[in-house]
Amino acid sequence: MVLLLVLAILALVAFGAGFVVHWLFIVAAIVALIWLISLFTGGMGRPGARRW
């Protein structure tokens, strides 16, 4: 009985971790996309700053 309870708790933890990791992956992809867009558009540098 205790083994089934431990298995159920492990399944809930694995499900929760999978949900959190999935959302963290989505957030990381959005941040990477914003970084790429800012890289190609010149970023948010100082106005009038010299660009190479």
C-alpha positions as CSV (number, residue, x, y, z in Angstrom):
1,M,0.0,0.0,0.0
2,V,2.8,2.4,0.9
3,L,4.5,1.5,-2.4
4,L,1.4,2.5,-4.4
5,L,1.2,5.8,-2.4
6,V,4.9,6.6,-3.2
7,L,4.3,5.7,-6.9
8,A,1.3,8.0,-7.0
9,I,3.3,10.9,-5.4
10,L,6.1,10.3,-7.9
11,A,3.7,10.4,-10.8
12,L,2.2,13.7,-9.6
13,V,5.7,15.2,-9.2
14,A,6.7,14.0,-12.6
15,F,3.5,15.4,-14.1
16,G,4.1,18.8,-12.4
17,A,7.7,19.0,-13.4
18,G,6.8,18.2,-17.0
19,F,4.2,20.9,-17.0
20,V,6.7,23.5,-15.5
21,V,9.5,22.5,-17.9
22,H,7.2,22.8,-20.9
23,W,6.2,26.3,-19.9
24,L,9.8,27.3,-19.2
25,F,10.7,26.0,-22.7
26,I,8.0,28.3,-24.2
27,V,9.3,31.3,-22.2
28,A,12.9,30.6,-23.3
29,A,11.8,30.4,-26.9
30,I,10.0,33.7,-26.7
31,V,13.0,35.4,-25.1
32,A,15.3,34.0,-27.7
33,L,13.0,35.2,-30.5
34,I,12.9,38.7,-28.9
35,W,16.7,38.7,-28.6
36,L,17.1,37.7,-32.3
37,I,14.7,40.4,-33.4
38,S,16.6,43.0,-31.4
39,L,19.9,41.7,-32.7
40,F,18.8,42.2,-36.4
41,T,17.0,45.6,-35.8
42,G,20.0,47.1,-34.0
43,G,19.0,46.5,-30.4
44,M,18.2,49.1,-27.8
45,G,21.4,51.1,-27.9
46,R,21.9,54.7,-26.9
47,P,20.4,57.3,-29.4
48,G,23.2,58.6,-31.5
49,A,25.6,55.9,-30.6
50,R,28.1,54.9,-33.2
51,R,27.4,51.4,-34.7
52,W,30.1,49.4,-36.3
